[in-house]
């Protein structure tokens, strides 16, 4: 294990303050104007060639050194969530109903800390593209940046990203090659019946009964139509129908979240859900309309790049500080779209495993500032090793 060369303590305090400033001023998808301006200002001051407004509010910082022809991309996310913060922190959100409940403030601070160390030391030969992406939280900011020419103007031989992970010790690194995070699709199902009096159900066609049957039948798809060795999730998150106890409504509405870790399973789920909904509705003499919205793709980490990142972390921090092949997750990430175009790896860093550690997307969550120096050290060493002089 090599001696840690974490960002020195003075600079760590600078980036902790920066992280907390971003946390106090969270911005939703494609509204990250203040955060993007802060990122751009810092990168320019350290000598990066800065490109703004990519995919809306995205920023790319480019730094070249030496004669190397290889290019590496490092990505952080900028946006916050529409959650009302419930902490007593001095740096709690000042924007009502908006907070950094997923740690994107920390991801940005980690990458900025690394950016300064990389620029100061210049221990690489090649090109670095630092990608600060908007709208990860369901907005598809990765796609927007790519549609705006991200990889055309800033080609990368490999690309990497880090996300914090509560439940693991602070600074512990978790890697996984292959399918790592699930696809996420959304379906809205409308069951169309005939409304009527609650006391005369035979004069109506009750969509609530049909929709209830559909909810139960959907639970059989994963257990009976998906290979037991595969992973899939079908969640009915909303069931809306009717307003009075003596009125049978004319329609009912279901909203589904559908996830898979295999692209073919994803296709099969859509087909089977649509078939089942139609047949169930028809069995009650009703009709159904399914509106399907494809979300994020399955996130697949390439083997070679993941192994490279593993070994960098192991050399820096020791084998005890890493998990070489962690579990797949049913959450989703639009970094998946970048990995469809460029080989790379999406990895995790522990945000704490003590009792009471808060999960992401929770109003009591906060990023652990100890990870800023650790993450920046990893990023700096990854660049150094990938773009060897």
C-alpha positions in Angstrom: 0.0 0.0 0.0 1.4 3.4 -1.0 1.5 6.3 1.4 -1.6 8.5 1.1 -1.0 11.8 -0.6 -4.4 13.2 0.2 -5.1 16.9 -0.7 -3.3 18.9 2.0 -5.4 19.9 5.0 -5.6 23.6 4.1 -7.0 22.8 0.6 -9.4 20.2 2.1 -10.9 22.9 4.3 -11.3 25.1 1.2 -13.2 22.3 -0.6 -15.3 21.4 2.5 -16.4 25.1 2.6 -17.1 25.0 -1.1 -19.2 21.8 -0.7 -21.2 23.3 2.1 -21.7 26.5 0.0 -23.1 24.4 -2.8 -25.3 22.5 -0.3 -26.7 25.8 1.0 -27.7 26.8 -2.6 -29.1 23.6 -4.2 -30.5 23.9 -7.8 -32.9 21.5 -9.6 -32.3 19.9 -13.0 -31.2 22.3 -15.7 -31.4 25.2 -13.2 -27.8 24.7 -11.9 -26.7 28.2 -13.1 -25.0 29.2 -9.8 -23.3 25.9 -9.3 -22.1 25.7 -12.9 -20.8 29.3 -12.7 -18.9 28.4 -9.5 -17.4 25.3 -11.2 -16.4 27.3 -14.2 -14.7 30.0 -12.2 -12.7 27.5 -10.2 -11.5 25.6 -13.3 -10.5 28.7 -15.2 -8.5 29.9 -12.2 -6.5 26.7 -12.3 -5.7 26.9 -16.0 -8.4 24.6 -17.5 -10.0 25.4 -20.9 -13.6 25.7 -19.8 -16.7 25.1 -22.0 -20.1 26.1 -20.5 -23.7 25.6 -21.4 -23.3 22.0 -22.7 -26.6 20.2 -22.5 -28.1 23.3 -20.9 -26.1 23.9 -17.7 -23.2 21.4 -18.2 -19.6 22.3 -17.9 -16.5 20.6 -19.3 -13.0 21.5 -18.1 -10.1 20.4 -20.4 -6.5 20.2 -19.4 -3.7 19.0 -21.6 -0.1 18.2 -20.7 2.8 16.6 -22.4 2.7 14.7 -25.7 0.4 11.8 -24.6 -2.5 10.9 -27.0 -4.7 9.2 -24.5 -7.8 11.0 -23.0 -9.7 10.3 -19.8 -13.1 11.6 -18.7 -14.1 12.1 -15.1 -17.8 13.0 -14.4 -19.6 14.6 -11.5 -23.3 15.6 -11.2 -24.6 19.0 -10.2 -28.3 18.9 -9.5 -30.3 18.6 -6.3 -33.7 17.0 -5.4 -37.1 18.5 -4.8 -37.0 17.6 -1.1 -37.4 19.9 1.9 -34.3 19.5 4.1 -34.8 18.4 7.7 -31.5 18.9 9.3 -30.1 21.4 11.8 -26.8 21.8 10.0 -25.3 25.3 9.7 -25.0 24.7 6.0 -28.6 23.5 5.5 -30.4 24.4 2.2 -31.5 28.0 2.0 -33.8 27.1 -1.0 -37.2 25.9 0.3 -38.2 22.5 -1.0 -34.8 21.9 -2.6 -31.8 20.0 -1.1 -28.7 18.1 -2.0 -30.1 14.8 -0.7 -28.0 12.6 -2.9 -24.5 14.0 -2.4 -24.0 15.6 -5.7 -22.6 18.6 -3.9 -19.9 16.2 -2.5 -19.3 14.6 -5.9 -18.7 18.1 -7.4 -16.4 19.1 -4.5 -14.4 15.9 -4.8 -13.8 16.4 -8.5 -12.9 20.1 -8.1 -10.4 19.2 -5.3 -8.8 16.7 -7.7 -8.9 19.2 -10.5 -6.7 21.6 -8.5 -4.3 19.0 -7.4 -4.0 17.6 -11.0 -3.4 21.1 -12.4 -0.8 21.9 -9.7 1.2 18.8 -10.1 0.7 18.0 -13.8 1.9 14.4 -13.3 0.3 13.1 -16.5 0.8 13.2 -20.3 -2.4 13.4 -22.3 -5.8 15.1 -22.0 -8.3 15.2 -19.1 -11.9 16.1 -19.7 -13.7 17.0 -16.4 -17.5 16.6 -17.0 -19.9 18.4 -14.7 -23.3 17.1 -15.7 -26.7 18.7 -15.0 -30.0 16.9 -14.4 -29.0 13.4 -13.3 -32.1 13.1 -11.1 -34.4 11.9 -13.8 -33.7 14.8 -16.2 -31.4 12.8 -18.5 -28.7 15.4 -18.4 -26.2 12.9 -19.7 -28.2 12.4 -22.9 -28.6 16.2 -23.3 -24.8 16.7 -23.0 -24.2 13.9 -25.5 -26.8 15.3 -27.9 -25.0 18.6 -27.6 -21.8 17.0 -28.9 -20.1 16.0 -25.6 -18.0 13.1 -27.0 -17.7 14.7 -30.5 -16.0 17.7 -29.0 -14.4 16.0 -26.0 -13.6 12.4 -27.0 -12.6 10.1 -24.2 -10.8 6.7 -24.3 -12.3 5.9 -20.9 -14.7 7.6 -18.6 -15.3 7.2 -14.8 -17.7 8.5 -12.1 -18.1 8.1 -8.4 -21.2 8.1 -6.2 -21.3 8.0 -2.4 -22.9 5.0 -0.8 -24.4 5.1 2.8 -24.1 1.7 4.5 -20.4 1.3 3.8 -17.6 2.8 5.9 -16.5 6.3 5.0 -13.9 6.1 2.2 -14.4 2.4 1.4 -14.5 1.9 -2.4 -17.0 -0.5 -4.0 -16.4 -1.7 -7.6 -18.4 -4.0 -9.9 -17.9 -4.9 -13.5 -20.8 -5.9 -15.8 -24.4 -4.9 -15.1 -24.3 -2.7 -12.0 -27.4 -0.5 -11.9 -30.8 -1.3 -13.4 -32.7 0.3 -16.2 -35.7 2.4 -15.1 -38.9 2.6 -17.1 -42.3 4.1 -16.2 -45.8 3.0 -17.2 -49.1 4.7 -16.7 -52.1 2.4 -17.0 -55.7 3.7 -17.4 -58.5 1.3 -16.9 -61.6 2.5 -18.7 -65.0 1.3 -17.5 -68.5 2.6 -17.0 -69.4 4.6 -13.9 -72.5 4.2 -11.8 -74.2 4.0 -8.5 -72.4 2.1 -5.7 -75.6 0.4 -4.8 -76.2 -0.9 -8.3 -72.8 -2.3 -9.5 -74.5 -4.5 -12.1 -75.4 -1.3 -14.0 -71.7 -0.3 -14.2 -68.3 -1.7 -15.2 -66.1 -1.2 -12.2 -62.5 -0.2 -13.1 -61.4 -0.4 -9.5 -62.0 -4.2 -9.3 -60.2 -4.7 -12.7 -57.3 -2.4 -11.6 -57.0 -4.3 -8.3 -56.8 -7.6 -10.2 -54.1 -6.1 -12.5 -52.1 -5.0 -9.4 -52.1 -8.6 -8.1 -51.4 -10.2 -11.5 -48.4 -7.9 -12.1 -46.8 -9.5 -9.1 -46.5 -12.8 -11.0 -44.4 -11.5 -13.8 -41.1 -11.4 -11.9 -41.8 -14.7 -10.2 -43.1 -16.6 -13.2 -41.8 -14.9 -16.4 -38.3 -13.8 -15.4 -35.4 -16.2 -15.0 -34.8 -16.7 -11.3 -31.1 -15.9 -11.8 -32.0 -12.5 -13.3 -33.1 -9.4 -11.4 -36.3 -7.4 -12.0 -38.7 -5.1 -10.1 -42.2 -4.1 -10.9 -43.6 -1.6 -8.4 -47.1 -0.1 -8.5 -46.4 3.2 -6.9 -49.8 4.9 -7.4 -53.4 3.7 -7.6 -56.0 6.5 -8.2 -59.7 6.0 -8.7 -62.9 7.5 -7.4 -63.9 10.2 -4.9 -66.9 8.9 -3.1 -67.9 5.7 -1.4 -71.2 5.4 -3.2 -70.0 6.2 -6.7 -68.3 3.7 -9.1 -65.9 5.8 -11.1 -65.5 5.5 -14.9 -61.8 5.0 -14.8 -58.8 4.0 -12.6 -55.2 4.9 -13.0 -52.0 2.9 -12.0 -48.5 4.2 -12.2 -45.6 1.7 -12.4 -41.8 1.7 -11.9 -40.2 -1.1 -13.9 -36.5 -2.1 -13.5 -34.1 -4.7 -14.8 -30.4 -5.5 -14.9 -30.5 -7.1 -18.3 -31.5 -5.3 -21.6 -33.4 -8.3 -22.8 -35.3 -8.7 -19.5 -36.2 -5.0 -19.8 -37.7 -5.7 -23.3 -39.5 -8.8 -22.0 -41.0 -6.9 -19.0 -42.5 -4.3 -21.2 -44.1 -6.9 -23.6 -45.4 -9.0 -20.7 -46.9 -6.1 -18.7 -48.8 -4.8 -21.8 -50.1 -8.3 -22.6 -51.2 -8.9 -19.0 -52.9 -5.6 -18.5 -54.9 -5.9 -21.7 -56.0 -9.5 -21.0 -56.9 -8.7 -17.4 -59.0 -5.6 -18.4 -60.8 -7.6 -21.1 -61.6 -10.4 -18.7 -63.7 -7.8 -16.8 -65.2 -6.4 -19.9 -63.2 -3.2 -19.7 -60.5 -1.6 -21.9 -57.0 -0.5 -20.8 -54.5 2.0 -22.2 -50.8 1.6 -21.4 -48.5 4.6 -21.8 -44.9 3.5 -21.6 -42.0 5.8 -21.0 -38.4 4.5 -21.3 -36.1 5.9 -18.7 -32.4 5.2 -18.0 -30.6 2.3 -19.5 -28.9 -0.6 -17.7 -25.6 0.7 -16.4 -22.8 -1.7 -17.5 -19.3 -1.3 -16.3 -16.6 -2.5 -18.7 -14.3 -5.1 -17.2 -10.8 -3.7 -18.2 -11.6 -0.1 -16.9 -13.2 -1.4 -13.7 -10.1 -3.6 -13.0 -7.8 -0.7 -13.6 -9.8 1.5 -11.2 -9.9 -1.3 -8.6 -6.1 -1.7 -8.7 -5.5 2.1 -8.3 -7.7 2.1 -5.2 -6.1 -1.1 -3.8 -2.6 0.3 -4.3 -3.5 3.6 -2.6 -5.7 2.4 0.3 -5.1 -1.4 0.6 -7.3 -4.4 -0.2 -9.2 -4.0 3.1 -10.4 -0.6 2.0 -12.1 -1.9 -1.2 -14.8 -4.3 -2.3 -13.7 -5.8 -5.6 -17.1 -7.0 -6.8 -20.0 -5.4 -5.0 -23.7 -6.2 -5.4 -25.8 -4.9 -8.3 -28.2 -2.2 -7.4 -31.8 -1.6 -8.5 -31.3 2.2 -8.5 -30.7 3.9 -11.9 -28.2 6.3 -13.3 -28.0 8.2 -16.5 -24.2 7.7 -16.6 -25.3 4.5 -18.2 -25.8 6.4 -21.5 -22.2 7.6 -21.4 -21.0 4.0 -20.8 -23.0 2.8 -23.8 -20.6 5.0 -25.9 -17.4 5.0 -24.0 -15.8 2.2 -21.9 -15.5 3.0 -18.3 -16.7 2.4 -14.7 -19.1 3.8 -12.2 -17.9 3.1 -8.7 -19.0 3.9 -5.1 -17.4 5.4 -2.0 -18.8 4.7 1.4 -20.6 7.5 3.2 -20.8 5.9 6.6 -22.0 2.7 8.2 -22.6 3.7 11.8 -26.1 3.3 13.3 -28.3 6.2 12.1 -26.4 6.8 8.9 -28.9 8.3 6.6 -29.7 6.9 3.1 -29.7 9.1 0.0 -32.9 10.8 -1.0 -33.8 11.3 2.6 -34.5 14.8 4.1 -32.0 14.1 6.9 -29.1 13.1 4.5 -25.7 14.9 4.3 -22.5 14.1 2.4 -19.6 13.1 4.6 -16.9 15.7 4.1 -14.1 13.2 5.0 -14.6 11.8 1.5 -13.5 14.9 -0.3 -9.8 14.3 0.4 -10.1 10.6 -0.1 -12.1 10.9 -3.4 -9.8 13.6 -4.7 -6.7 11.5 -3.9 -8.2 8.6 -5.9 -9.2 10.8 -8.9 -5.7 12.3 -9.0 -4.0 8.9 -8.9 -6.4 7.4 -11.4 -5.4 10.2 -13.9 -1.7 9.9 -13.1 -1.8 6.1 -13.7 -4.0 6.2 -16.8 -2.1 9.1 -18.5 1.4 8.0 -17.5 4.2 10.4 -18.4 
